[in-house]
Amino acid sequence: MLWGRCLTRGFLEAGIQVLAGIDVDSNAKKAYEINNRVSYIQEDIGKITAKRIKDIFSQSKNSIKILAGCAPCQPFSNINKKDIKTVSRKTLLDEFGRLVNGVKPHIVLMENVPGIAKNL
């Protein structure tokens, strides 16, 4: 399994091996690694390649690969509809889709708000 902060904890508690968490937020790195004892890759999702994700997956002998994502909910929420910053956040979902198409994991998990379905 790859990705997500809170999702990581849930997967670990369910006994699922997590290979890495990826996020651009440098402030989250220390807490993520201490709380989860999992590698944290601090990088912009737009710069991550499908090959890199496949390389990370190759570190595991597990046959089922899960790619999980938690894009910011602001672009799809009923709150702050006029906030221009949310437009750029919407591209995070597009980038996650790009990785899903390139990696082709067995399972894709995307956590977000109900409003996301209207934008797909």
N, C-alpha and C positions, 0 to 999 in steps of 0.2 A: 504494500500500500504506500502511496505517496501523497503528500500534501496535507493541508489543513492544520489548524492549531487545536481547536477543541475536538475536532473529529479524531485527531491523533489519540487523545486520551481515551475516547470511547473505543477505538479499535484496539488499543493496547489492553484495556480492561476486558475486552472480548477475546483476548488471546491471539489477535491478528498481528503479524509482524509488520512493523512500519519501517520502511527503509530511509525515508527522509521527509522533512517538511521544507517547503519552498515558499519564501515570502521576501518582499523587498524591504520590509521593516527591520531596520537594524536594532531597534529598541526591543524587539521581541525575541531575538536570538538567545540571549542568556537564559531567560525564563523558560523558553521552549525546550532547550537542551537539558536544563536542570529538572524540569517537571516531567519530561518524557524520556530522557536518556536516548534521544534519537538525533541524528545529524540534522542540522538546520542549514539550508542553502540560501544565503541572502542574495537574491538576484531577481531582477525584473522578469516576469513571466514572458514578456515579449522578446526577451533575449535567450530564453531557454529553447533548445532544439529537441525535436522528437528523438533524435539519436541519443542525446544526453539522458533523457528519461529512460530509454531502452537500456542504456548502459547501466543506469542505477538499478533497474529491474533485474538485470543479469547477475547482480550480486546475490540474489536470492535463489534458493532451490525450489521455492514454492512455485507450483505450476499455474496458479491463478493470480493474475495481476489486476490490481484495483487502482484506478486513478481517481482520486477524490479532489474536489475543488470547492472553495468557499469564496466566491466573488463578493465584493461589497454589495450590500442590498440597496443602497441609496438610489441608484438609477431606476430601480423597479418598485420602489416604495411610493405610497401616496403622499408621503411627507417630503418637503423640499423639492417639489416638481420643477421649480424655476432655477434651481441651483446649477450653474453652468459646469461646475466641477464634476457633476455626476455623469456628464456626457463622456468624458474621458474614461471614467471608471467602467462604463459599459463595454469598452473595448477589452477589458479583462476577461469577460465572458467569451468574446470572440477568440482571444488568445488561448483560452482553455479548450475551446472547440477545435482550434488548430492542432493542439497537442493530442487531443483525443483521436482526431483523424490520422495523425502521423504515427501515434504509438499503437493504436488499436488494442487497448487493454481488454481483458475479459469482462470486467465490470467497471462502469463509470458511475460515480456518485457525485451529484452536484447539490449542494445545500444552499438554499436561498429563501426568498419570500414569495407568497402567492402571486404577486404581480409579475413575476418573471415569465410566467406562461404566456402572458399577453404580448410579450416582446419577442417571442421565438418564431 
